Every structure is written in structure tokens, then in C-alpha cells.
Amino acid sequence: MKAKIALRAESLEEAEAIAGALNPDNSLVPQGMKISTRTKGSEVVTEIKFSGRIDTLMSTIDDLLKCAQAAERALKCVSKTQTRSDSVSYRA
């Protein structure tokens, strides 16, 4: 079985950060499964090849999407924090 998931990020930098967050999880997979994640412009593309049960594949896809969503939310929080701290001035 094969699955290909393409997620569109808001920018190339965001896509690279999300792909980087997903890659460590790609090495701890069930036997018979291979996962690769890369960027293509502002898209994060993950390809999964698996020779096991379909419910295992579906669980893996679900986990992948949850991790991508968490990475995206974390990036947005960091971005908001940086924007706020950039606009604050301090006086001595």
C-alpha cells in the first residue's frame, strides 16, 4: 500500500520547519513501513509505503497529521510571540 500526503504551508520556511519536525518520527515506524517527508516549495510532502494492515497505515497517517498540526500551531505561537516582543521597547 502507498499513501501520499501533501500539506500546504504559508511559506517555504514554514514548510521546512514542519518537515523538520516530522522527520524524527519517520525513523520509528512499524516493520514493513517506510516514510519519507520532504518539501516541494511551500508544500510538505510525505510518502508512506507499507506492507501490513490497513488499520496500522491509517493510524500512522492520523499520527502524522496530528504532529503536523502541532508543529504548525507551535510555529504560529512562536511567530506571535516574536511579533509582540519586537514591538515592545524597554527603557533603562
Protein Blocks (a to p, Z undefined) as FASTA:
>chain_A
ZZddddddfbfklmmmmmmmmmmmmmmccehiacddddehjaccdddddfbdfklmmmmm
mmmmmmmmmmmmmmmmmmmmmmmmmmpccdZZ
